[in-house]
């Protein structure tokens, strides 16, 4: 996967609550460092550090003592980097037409499980999910949860259903899981 340092810096800048609060303030009006520090109850040094980082990533501009939001840069980042179209998921061809139709109803555009269906429809969703586990591989419970979480947050229910359906097996103490042939 290709990394984009500019995007990583931007995401890092926006992941800090104080920086987001600064962006919020500057979206309303231009302010000085002192005014920003006062309104957000930050020390002048802390405000300066946040402002410097936001300026570094291009989210804000400084003109004299005043800081303003760089709307153009934010719009460009959103358009070019953040709004990349999510690729449409294609249902694997080894499912029959009825199963494919059912999966379309229960899967999101990116292949996630929208909701866990009741039986007998659950079997089709479990058959889809178990494909992401390798034969002849052992998994810890944490690894099983990590794989399932890519598709749905309810890892406990789906893990239990995979075991009960005989698609995954596990040691009695739950320390090891594997895909059943």
FENGI-V557711 format. One line per field, one symbol per residue. phi: phi as a letter, one per 40 degrees, with the letter a starting at -180 (. if undefined). psi: psi as a letter, one per 40 degrees, with the letter a starting at -180 (. if undefined). burial: + if it has 16 or more other C-alpha atoms within 10 Angstrom, else -. Layout:
BEGIN
phi: ???
psi: ???
burial: ???
END
This chain:
BEGIN
phi: .ccbdcccccccccccdcccccdcccccacacdcccdccbfbcdcccccccccccdcgcbbbbgcbbbccdcccccccccbccccccccbcdccccdccccccdcbbcccgcccaccccccddcccccccccbccgbbbcccccccccccbacccccccccccccgcbbacccgcabaccc
psi: hhihdddddddddeehdddddddddeediiiidddddddefiidddddddddddddeediihhbeiiihgddddddddddddfhhhihhhhieeiidddddddddeiideeihdihiiiedddddddddeeehiifiiiidddddddddddidgddddddddddeediiiideeehiihh.
burial: --------++--++---++--++-++---+++++-++---------++-++-+++-++++++----++++---+--+---------------------++-+++-++---+++-+++----+++++-+++--+----++-+--++-+++-++--+--++-+++---++++-----++++--
END
